[in-house]
Amino acid sequence: MNQIYQQEISYLDLPLAIYTEIAAHLEQVDGLTVELILEDRLDFAYHHSQLKGLRIQTQSDPQELPLLQSILDYYNGLYSSYSPL
């Protein structure tokens, strides 16, 4: 039976467009699926993302996918470091 690895991450105050850009880049990695996690706040704040984070799933150990980490590291350098949800 194949194990599914799942990681949920969030970047502080990242715009919606950048979340979708990160998801598009991650989806290019073989074996990864990426879902956008909707924000559960009831109030609308224009300067905050309407997303809570990303859900990344793979059947491989994420440590064996260096491209995954290099993409996340790239966005860490541009914006803030991500944190687990």
ChimeraX attribute file (.defattr): number of C-alpha atoms within 10 A of each C-alpha:
attribute: neighborCount
match mode: 1-to-1
recipient: residues
	/A:1	3
	/A:2	6
	/A:3	9
	/A:4	10
	/A:5	13
	/A:6	16
	/A:7	13
	/A:8	18
	/A:9	17
	/A:10	19
	/A:11	22
	/A:12	14
	/A:13	14
	/A:14	19
	/A:15	15
	/A:16	16
	/A:17	12
	/A:18	14
	/A:19	22
	/A:20	16
	/A:21	11
	/A:22	16
	/A:23	19
	/A:24	12
	/A:25	15
	/A:26	20
	/A:27	16
	/A:28	12
	/A:29	15
	/A:30	11
	/A:31	12
	/A:32	18
	/A:33	16
	/A:34	20
	/A:35	14
	/A:36	16
	/A:37	16
	/A:38	12
	/A:39	13
	/A:40	9
	/A:41	10
	/A:42	6
	/A:43	6
	/A:44	10
	/A:45	9
	/A:46	8
	/A:47	10
	/A:48	14
	/A:49	20
	/A:50	20
	/A:51	21
	/A:52	23
	/A:53	24
	/A:54	22
	/A:55	18
	/A:56	20
	/A:57	18
	/A:58	18
	/A:59	13
	/A:60	14
	/A:61	12
	/A:62	17
	/A:63	9
	/A:64	9
	/A:65	15
	/A:66	10
	/A:67	16
	/A:68	19
	/A:69	13
	/A:70	11
	/A:71	15
	/A:72	16
	/A:73	15
	/A:74	12
	/A:75	16
	/A:76	13
	/A:77	9
	/A:78	8
	/A:79	14
	/A:80	14
	/A:81	15
	/A:82	17
	/A:83	11
	/A:84	11
	/A:85	12
